[in-house]
Amino acid sequence: NENSLHFLFKGDINRMVERLQGQYLLNLLVEEPSLEEIFMHYYQKEEKEAQP
């Protein structure tokens, strides 16, 4: 869906919620990432750091 946003967030969830204040939200779903998502995020980060 073009009106949805998916991302990984690490940190204090309250700070993120504060930043969302004043925004129109139809739905908000907060989930722990799957093991696959954690590994993919970790290895993508390593690849970016390895590039010159």
N, C-alpha and C positions, 0 to 999 in steps of 0.2 A: 504494500500500500504506500502510495507516495506521501501520505500524511502521517506516517509513523517514523519513529526514531528508535534505533536499537544501539546501545553502547555499553561498554564495561566501565564501571566506576569504582575506584578504590579510594577510600577515605571516609570522612564523616558524612553520613547520609543527610544529616541535618543541614549541612552547608549547601548540598545540592537542592534540597527542598526550599531553602531560603532563596536560592537563585531562581527558582521556578515561580515564586510569588508574583502575582500580577499577570501570569500567562494563562491563556485559556487552555485547559486540559480536559479532554473528553474522558480520558482513561489514563491511569498510571499503574504500571505493573512493575514491581521490584522483585527480582529473583536472584538467587545465588547462581553464579555461572556454572555450567556443566564442566566436567573435567576436560572434555574436548575443547571447550571455549578457552579455558585457562591455558592449556598447552598451545593452542593456536596463537593466542595473544602473546605468550612468552616467546615463541619462536619467531613470530613476525617482528617483535621488538629486537631480537638478536640479529635478524637479517638486516634491519635498517641500520643498526649500529655498526655492522661489518662493512657496509657500503662506504666507499671513499667520498 
